[in-house]
Structures are given as C-alpha cells and as structure tokens.
Amino acid sequence: MINQTEASSQAFQNKTATAMLSLASVSATVVLASITHAADYGHRAFIAGLIVIALLWGMNLLYRRTGKKILLAFYGLLSAWVIIGFGLVNGFWNHGMKVFLYYLHNGALPPFLAKLFLTPQIGSFFIESAGILTFVLSMFAAYHGFKFMKEGR
C-alpha cells in the first residue's frame, strides 16, 4: 500500500514539474518577445506581454486545481500561438533568418529578400539577440508544452 502512495505522489510531482517547466518556458518566450516588440511599440508591448503571461498562469493554475480539460485546451492554444507567432515567425524568421541573410549578403539585404521580412532593417545587437533567443526558448516551450498536454489527457 505504501508503494502505491509513493508512486501516486511521484506521478503528481512529475505532472507539477512538467506544468511549471511549460509555464516557465512559455512565459520567458513572451518576456523576450515583449523586449523585441518594445523597440516598435514601447511600454505597450510589456503590458500586452503581462496580460498573456497572466492568462497562461491563470489557465495553468486553474487546470491543475480543477482538472477541467477546457482549461488545458485553452492553455495549449495560447501556448501554441506564442510558440508559432513569437517563436517561429518573429524569433526564427524575422530575427534569425534576417540576420543570417543580412551577413550572408555582406551587410545588405537584396531588395527581393527585404520584402520577405516584417522590418527589413537590422536592429541593435541586443534586440536581434533577444529575437533569436525568443526562438530558442520557444522550442523549449514547445517541448515542455507538448509533454504537459500529453500528461494532461
């Protein structure tokens, strides 16, 4: 009987750890995306980021307390939006690929390539690094989010 209780406790701790890793990685992705967007939108980018993080935390916490699958589904959708929108489109494409192509073409994007990006000019080292790091963190968020969604079914 004791082994069953210990196994149940261990399973609960694993689910909690997975939930927290998912939440931490997707929240870090939002923070970095807010930094990159602050160059264009100012403090409003941080306000929007805080709202997204609060929604993620609320859905995660309520799901772990109630076990309602609808909360897990909404958490997964919002996380997917962050991963795809901020991680892949903004981080990988608009920062990572743009910097790569910029330096591949000796510091200037050809006009046909400049049309492929939201902003064709290169930002500061800090902004571009934060954008690329957004992509890297979004991959951690995708991994841990997938694990959390899989355990939550």
C-alpha positions in Angstrom: 0.0 0.0 0.0 2.9 2.4 0.8 4.4 1.8 -2.7 1.2 2.8 -4.4 1.0 6.0 -2.3 4.6 6.8 -3.1 4.0 6.2 -6.8 1.0 8.4 -6.8 2.9 11.1 -5.1 5.8 10.8 -7.5 3.4 11.0 -10.5 1.8 14.2 -9.1 5.2 15.8 -8.6 6.2 14.9 -12.2 3.0 16.5 -13.5 3.5 19.6 -11.4 7.2 19.8 -12.6 6.1 19.5 -16.2 3.4 22.1 -15.8 5.9 24.5 -14.2 8.5 23.9 -16.9 6.0 24.5 -19.6 4.7 27.7 -17.9 8.2 29.0 -17.2 9.5 28.4 -20.8 6.4 29.9 -22.5 6.5 32.9 -20.1 10.2 33.5 -20.8 9.3 33.4 -24.5 6.7 36.1 -24.0 9.1 38.3 -22.0 11.7 38.1 -24.7 9.1 38.8 -27.4 8.0 41.8 -25.4 11.5 43.1 -25.3 11.9 42.8 -29.1 8.5 44.5 -29.7 9.2 47.3 -27.2 11.5 48.8 -29.8 8.5 49.4 -32.0 5.5 49.7 -29.6 7.1 51.0 -26.4 5.7 50.1 -23.0 2.5 48.7 -24.5 4.5 45.6 -25.6 5.2 44.9 -21.9 1.6 45.4 -20.9 0.4 43.0 -23.6 3.1 40.5 -22.5 2.0 40.7 -18.9 -1.6 40.1 -20.0 -0.6 37.0 -21.9 1.5 35.7 -19.1 -1.3 36.3 -16.6 -3.7 34.3 -18.8 -1.2 31.5 -19.1 -0.6 31.3 -15.4 -4.3 31.5 -14.6 -5.2 28.7 -17.0 -2.3 26.5 -15.9 -3.1 27.0 -12.2 -6.9 26.5 -12.6 -6.3 23.4 -14.7 -4.1 21.9 -12.1 -6.6 22.7 -9.4 -9.8 21.6 -11.2 -8.6 19.2 -13.9 -11.0 20.7 -16.4 -9.9 19.8 -19.9 -11.2 23.0 -21.5 -8.6 25.0 -19.5 -5.9 22.7 -20.7 -7.1 23.2 -24.3 -7.1 27.0 -24.0 -3.7 26.9 -22.3 -2.4 24.7 -25.2 -3.9 27.1 -27.8 -2.4 30.2 -26.2 0.9 28.5 -25.8 0.8 27.4 -29.5 0.1 31.0 -30.5 3.1 32.2 -28.5 5.4 29.4 -29.9 4.3 29.9 -33.5 3.8 33.6 -33.6 6.6 34.8 -31.4 9.0 31.9 -31.6 8.8 30.8 -35.2 7.6 33.9 -37.1 9.2 36.6 -35.0 12.2 34.9 -33.5 13.3 32.5 -36.2 12.1 34.3 -39.3 12.1 38.0 -38.6 15.3 37.9 -36.5 17.3 34.8 -37.1 16.9 34.4 -40.8 17.1 38.1 -41.4 20.4 38.4 -39.6 21.8 35.3 -41.3 20.8 36.6 -44.8 22.0 40.1 -43.9 25.5 38.9 -43.1 25.5 36.4 -46.0 25.0 39.2 -48.4 27.8 41.4 -46.9 25.6 43.6 -44.7 22.8 44.5 -47.0 19.6 42.6 -47.8 18.8 42.4 -51.6 15.5 44.1 -52.4 13.8 40.8 -53.2 14.7 39.4 -49.8 13.9 42.6 -47.9 10.2 42.2 -48.9 10.1 38.9 -47.1 10.5 40.4 -43.6 8.2 42.5 -41.4 11.0 45.0 -40.9 13.9 44.8 -43.4 16.4 46.8 -41.4 18.6 45.1 -38.7 18.0 46.3 -35.2 20.6 46.6 -32.4 22.6 43.6 -31.3 20.5 43.4 -28.1 17.2 43.4 -30.0 18.3 40.9 -32.6 19.9 38.6 -29.9 16.7 38.8 -27.9 14.7 37.8 -31.0 16.9 34.8 -31.7 16.8 33.8 -28.1 13.0 34.0 -28.3 13.1 31.3 -31.0 15.4 29.1 -28.8 13.2 29.5 -25.8 10.0 28.8 -27.8 11.5 25.4 -28.8 11.8 24.6 -25.1 8.3 25.8 -24.6 7.1 23.6 -27.4 8.8 20.6 -25.9 7.6 21.1 -22.4 4.2 22.2 -23.5 3.8 19.0 -25.5 4.8 16.9 -22.5 2.3 18.8 -20.3 -0.5 18.4 -22.8 0.3 14.7 -23.2 0.3 14.1 -19.4 -2.9 16.2 -19.1 -5.0 14.0 -21.4 
